[in-house]
Amino acid sequence: MTDSSDGSGSSSAASANALIDYAESAIVEDDALVAARGRAEELGAAAVAPAVGALLALLARSCDAHAVVEIGTGAGVSGLWLLNGMAADGVLTTIDPEPEHHRAARQSFASAEIAPGRTRLINGTPREVLPRLADASYDLVFVDGPLIDHPRHVTEAVRMLRPGGVVVVHNATADGAVADPTRTDPPAAAAREAALLIADDERLLPVVIPLGAGVLAAAKAR
């Protein structure tokens, strides 16, 4: 057992927190993203942290994403980041059951001068919509719905991904509950199940990234 009585444990935790703070502060959002974040706050719609948004853009660019699915539109913050990294002719399909979220997202996309043909906003629950989306047809799937639904959404995401595509799960740590063995509540259990689905799939190469609420990303074998 490691003895952290000399304060080294506290020092390491402080250094880790400082690194995360730096990662967040290093990202400067443009006017369209700042406005979209303001709409999210007004609606009470959760939005990804700037560093998570930058990661989404990077992953979209890395896999040359032309077709992306987003589960959880919100006010369009994560959608704008994804579009920033996608190919110029790429199309973002974003799913949300709340009409006010779609109205806010449309404002956000219009303010960023995103061509209408580059976004497909679907009003409905992911449970209803995802089974209708084609197999092996998407370059990236971003899972940002309720934690309790993550296992179902991950299963659908892997089905929809083309070879070489990437699945990204937001809040994969369930706000830190996954690492606490005493947490057996449904959201924590669902987050663990989703992580295991990815870890046990030999086609996927996963990584956990400690940004925002925790990101789990995995690339599908080519």
C-alpha positions as CSV (number, residue, x, y, z in Angstrom):
1,M,0.0,0.0,0.0
2,T,1.3,3.4,-0.9
3,D,1.8,5.8,2.0
4,S,0.7,9.3,1.0
5,S,1.1,10.8,4.4
6,D,3.9,13.0,3.1
7,G,1.4,14.8,1.0
8,S,2.5,13.4,-2.3
9,G,-1.0,12.1,-3.0
10,S,-2.5,15.5,-2.5
11,S,0.2,17.0,-4.6
12,S,-0.5,14.6,-7.4
13,A,-4.3,15.3,-7.3
14,A,-3.6,19.0,-7.3
15,S,-1.3,18.6,-10.4
16,A,-4.0,16.5,-12.2
17,N,-6.6,19.1,-11.4
18,A,-4.3,21.9,-12.6
19,L,-3.7,20.0,-15.9
20,I,-7.4,19.6,-16.5
21,D,-8.0,23.3,-15.7
22,Y,-5.3,24.2,-18.2
23,A,-6.8,21.9,-20.9
24,E,-10.1,23.7,-20.5
25,S,-8.6,27.3,-20.4
26,A,-6.5,26.6,-23.5
27,I,-9.6,26.4,-25.6
28,V,-11.1,29.7,-26.9
29,E,-14.6,29.4,-28.4
30,D,-15.7,31.7,-31.2
31,D,-18.7,34.0,-31.0
32,A,-21.1,31.4,-32.4
33,L,-20.1,28.8,-29.8
34,V,-20.3,31.4,-27.0
35,A,-23.8,32.3,-28.1
36,A,-24.8,28.6,-28.3
37,R,-23.5,28.0,-24.8
38,G,-25.6,30.9,-23.6
39,R,-28.7,29.4,-25.2
40,A,-27.9,26.1,-23.5
41,E,-27.7,27.8,-20.1
42,E,-31.1,29.6,-20.7
43,L,-32.7,26.2,-21.5
44,G,-31.0,24.3,-18.8
45,A,-29.5,22.0,-21.4
46,A,-26.2,20.5,-20.5
47,A,-23.4,21.4,-22.9
48,V,-20.0,19.7,-23.3
49,A,-17.0,21.5,-21.9
50,P,-14.8,23.4,-24.4
51,A,-12.0,20.9,-24.1
52,V,-14.5,18.1,-24.9
53,G,-15.8,20.0,-27.8
54,A,-12.3,20.5,-29.1
55,L,-11.7,16.7,-28.8
56,L,-14.9,16.1,-30.8
57,A,-13.6,18.3,-33.6
58,L,-10.2,16.6,-33.5
59,L,-11.7,13.1,-33.7
60,A,-14.1,14.1,-36.5
61,R,-11.2,15.5,-38.5
62,S,-9.0,12.5,-37.7
63,C,-11.5,10.1,-39.2
64,D,-12.4,12.4,-42.1
65,A,-16.0,12.4,-40.9
66,H,-18.6,12.9,-43.6
67,A,-21.5,11.4,-41.8
68,V,-21.9,11.9,-38.0
69,V,-24.7,11.0,-35.6
70,E,-25.2,12.9,-32.3
71,I,-27.4,11.6,-29.6
72,G,-28.5,14.6,-27.6
73,T,-28.7,17.9,-29.6
74,G,-29.0,20.3,-26.7
75,A,-28.6,23.9,-28.0
76,G,-26.1,22.9,-30.6
77,V,-22.8,23.3,-28.7
78,S,-21.4,19.9,-29.4
79,G,-22.9,19.9,-32.9
80,L,-21.0,23.0,-33.8
81,W,-17.7,21.5,-32.5
82,L,-18.4,18.3,-34.5
83,L,-19.2,20.3,-37.7
84,N,-15.9,22.3,-37.1
85,G,-14.0,19.0,-37.5
86,M,-16.1,17.4,-40.2
87,A,-15.5,17.4,-43.9
88,A,-16.8,20.5,-45.7
89,D,-19.6,18.5,-47.2
90,G,-20.3,16.4,-44.1
91,V,-23.7,16.0,-42.7
92,L,-24.5,15.9,-39.0
93,T,-27.6,13.9,-37.9
94,T,-28.6,15.0,-34.4
95,I,-31.4,13.5,-32.3
96,D,-33.3,15.0,-29.4
97,P,-36.9,14.6,-28.1
98,E,-37.2,18.3,-27.0
99,P,-38.5,20.7,-29.6
100,E,-37.0,23.7,-27.8
101,H,-33.6,22.2,-28.1
102,H,-34.0,21.9,-31.9
103,R,-35.1,25.5,-32.1
104,A,-32.1,26.7,-30.2
105,A,-29.7,24.4,-32.2
106,R,-31.1,25.8,-35.5
107,Q,-30.3,29.3,-34.2
108,S,-26.8,28.2,-33.3
109,F,-26.2,26.6,-36.6
110,A,-27.6,29.6,-38.5
111,S,-25.5,32.0,-36.5
112,A,-22.4,30.0,-37.4
113,E,-23.4,30.1,-41.1
114,I,-23.7,26.4,-41.3
115,A,-25.5,25.5,-44.6
116,P,-29.0,24.0,-43.9
117,G,-28.1,20.9,-45.9
118,R,-25.3,20.0,-43.5
119,T,-27.6,19.3,-40.5
120,R,-30.4,16.9,-40.1
121,L,-32.3,17.5,-36.9
122,I,-34.6,14.6,-35.9
123,N,-37.2,15.2,-33.2
124,G,-37.7,11.9,-31.3
125,T,-36.2,9.6,-28.7
126,P,-33.0,7.7,-29.6
127,R,-34.8,4.5,-28.8
128,E,-37.2,5.2,-31.7
129,V,-34.7,6.8,-34.1
130,L,-31.5,4.9,-33.9
131,P,-32.9,1.5,-35.1
132,R,-33.9,3.3,-38.4
133,L,-30.3,4.4,-39.1
134,A,-28.3,2.2,-41.5
135,D,-25.6,-0.2,-40.5
136,A,-22.0,0.7,-41.1
137,S,-22.9,4.1,-42.6
138,Y,-21.4,6.6,-40.1
139,D,-17.9,7.9,-39.4
140,L,-18.5,9.0,-35.9
141,V,-21.3,8.6,-33.3
142,F,-21.4,10.8,-30.3
143,V,-23.4,9.4,-27.3
144,D,-24.6,12.2,-25.0
145,G,-28.0,11.0,-23.9
146,P,-29.2,10.0,-20.4
147,L,-26.7,7.7,-18.6
148,I,-29.3,5.0,-18.1
149,D,-29.5,4.6,-21.9
150,H,-25.8,4.4,-22.6
151,P,-25.6,0.6,-23.1
152,R,-28.4,0.6,-25.7
153,H,-26.9,3.7,-27.4
154,V,-23.4,2.2,-27.5
155,T,-24.8,-1.0,-29.0
156,E,-26.5,1.0,-31.7
157,A,-23.5,3.2,-32.3
158,V,-21.2,0.2,-32.9
159,R,-23.7,-1.2,-35.4
160,M,-23.9,2.1,-37.3
161,L,-20.2,2.7,-37.5
162,R,-18.3,2.1,-40.7
163,P,-14.9,0.3,-40.4
164,G,-12.5,2.9,-39.0
165,G,-15.3,4.9,-37.4
166,V,-15.3,6.3,-33.9
167,V,-17.8,6.1,-31.1
168,V,-17.5,8.8,-28.4
169,V,-19.3,8.5,-25.0
170,H,-19.8,11.6,-22.9
171,N,-19.8,11.4,-19.1
172,A,-18.5,7.9,-19.3
173,T,-17.5,8.1,-15.6
174,A,-21.1,8.9,-14.5
175,D,-19.7,11.9,-12.7
176,G,-17.0,9.8,-11.0
177,A,-19.3,7.0,-9.8
178,V,-17.8,4.3,-12.1
179,A,-14.6,4.3,-10.0
180,D,-16.5,4.0,-6.7
181,P,-17.3,0.3,-6.1
182,T,-20.0,1.3,-3.5
183,R,-22.0,3.1,-6.2
184,T,-24.5,0.5,-7.6
185,D,-27.3,2.9,-8.6
186,P,-28.8,2.5,-12.1
187,P,-26.8,5.4,-13.8
188,A,-23.5,4.1,-12.4
189,A,-24.4,0.5,-13.4
190,A,-25.4,1.6,-16.9
191,A,-22.1,3.5,-17.4
192,R,-20.1,0.5,-16.3
193,E,-22.1,-1.7,-18.7
194,A,-21.5,0.6,-21.6
195,A,-17.8,0.6,-20.9
196,L,-17.7,-3.2,-20.7
197,L,-19.6,-3.4,-24.0
198,I,-16.8,-1.4,-25.6
199,A,-14.0,-3.2,-23.8
200,D,-15.3,-6.6,-24.7
201,D,-15.8,-5.9,-28.4
202,E,-12.6,-7.1,-30.1
203,R,-13.3,-4.8,-33.1
204,L,-12.9,-1.7,-30.9
205,L,-9.8,0.1,-29.7
206,P,-10.8,2.2,-26.6
207,V,-9.4,4.9,-24.5
208,V,-10.7,6.9,-21.5
209,I,-9.9,10.6,-21.7
210,P,-10.1,12.7,-18.4
211,L,-11.7,15.8,-19.9
212,G,-15.0,17.3,-18.8
213,A,-17.2,14.7,-17.2
214,G,-15.0,11.9,-18.7
215,V,-14.9,10.7,-22.3
216,L,-14.7,7.2,-23.5
217,A,-13.7,6.9,-27.2
218,A,-13.2,3.8,-29.3
219,A,-12.2,3.3,-32.9
220,K,-13.7,0.4,-34.9
221,A,-11.3,-1.9,-36.8
222,R,-10.9,-1.3,-40.5
